[in-house]
Amino acid sequence: MTHFGGGAVRRRRGTVLALSTAVIAAALPTAAAGAADAPPSAVSAAPLPGIGAKGAYLLDGGANRPLWAKAAHTRRQMASTTKAMTAVVVLDMHGAELHRRVTVKKSYRDYVHRNGASTADLRPGDQLTVRQLLYALMLPSGCDAAYALADTFGSGRTEGRRVRSFIAHMNARAKALGLRDTKYDSFDGISAHGRNYTTPRDLVQLARHALENRTFAAVVRSARTRQRAANVHRTYTWYNTNKLLGSYQGALGIKTGTGTKAGACLVFAAERGGRTVVGALLDDNSGRYRDAVRMLDYAFRAAGTEWGP
């Protein structure tokens, strides 16, 4: 059975996910430079060797200036990085409803089991706020939380219509943000027909927009959280699937994704010295965290300032 979500993990109840920078750095390859299509406006045209992703993009977030790219405009499936847009739609359109309570339905849990999807292990009948569901969505990559948010904020008399309505809002938001090569047919990245795609460039621009929202930024930088249901004595503990957190100085998140067709994906950001760098990797089965570290180090050096990892 195929697993989807951040790192294809169904339940996170163990040790906090963290890798030391030294371990990541030690794994960096010494392979020759790969092809890169760095745009003319990039800070540096120097090659960035060894990036194994089929698509990658690196941006100076503050200046909105591209730093390095590889097949940055090629459309690819994005797995659970889809959930970044799920969160954006909720926050952009319903940001005033973060304290609204949502009752978990059995259908959300059934959906996870039916698809072998990543889960926040939400229990039917529990009431969680929209804010809590955002943590459940972005840390353990809960497809049940994604379903709950789509069902809550879509319109229509049935779950199916509400979910389709929410996905339509995702596509409308992509268009409004100028993401010309992004299309959603899913609220969580599980795409039945392969019409859920983006490009590294679009994914980075979405992430840059999302980080402007303080709630989004606070959620995705959390390595773990404990959240208590409002109506029962149950506490959920969720761990972030993003291994850059706690291992790379200044890491800000943002979202992992893994799928059979999409491969390993990662949209990430880090801040040092008041500078924010945002990057994305699509279909990177050679080591997405290693590649992210290499790209971030490159970005900070490209600014003319040397920072250690």
Salt bridges, closest charged atoms under 4 A:
ASP60 OD2 - ARG65 NH2 3.59
ASP60 OD2 - ARG275 NH2 2.94
ASP92 OD2 - ARG173 NE 2.81
ASP92 OD2 - HIS209 NE2 2.82
GLU97 OE2 - HIS94 ND1 3.21
GLU97 OE1 - ARG100 NH1 2.92
ASP110 OD2 - LYS106 NZ 2.88
ASP121 OD2 - ARG11 NH2 3.10
ASP121 OD2 - ARG13 NH2 2.75
ASP121 OD1 - ARG109 NH1 3.10
ASP121 OD2 - ARG123 NH2 3.36
ASP126 OD2 - ARG234 NE 2.60
ASP151 OD2 - LYS105 NZ 2.86
ASP151 OD1 - ARG162 NE 2.59
GLU159 OE2 - LYS105 NZ 3.55
ASP181 OD1 - ARG75 NH2 3.13
ASP202 OD1 - ARG201 NH1 2.99
ASP283 OD2 - LYS54 NZ 3.34
ASP291 OD1 - ARG290 NE 3.48
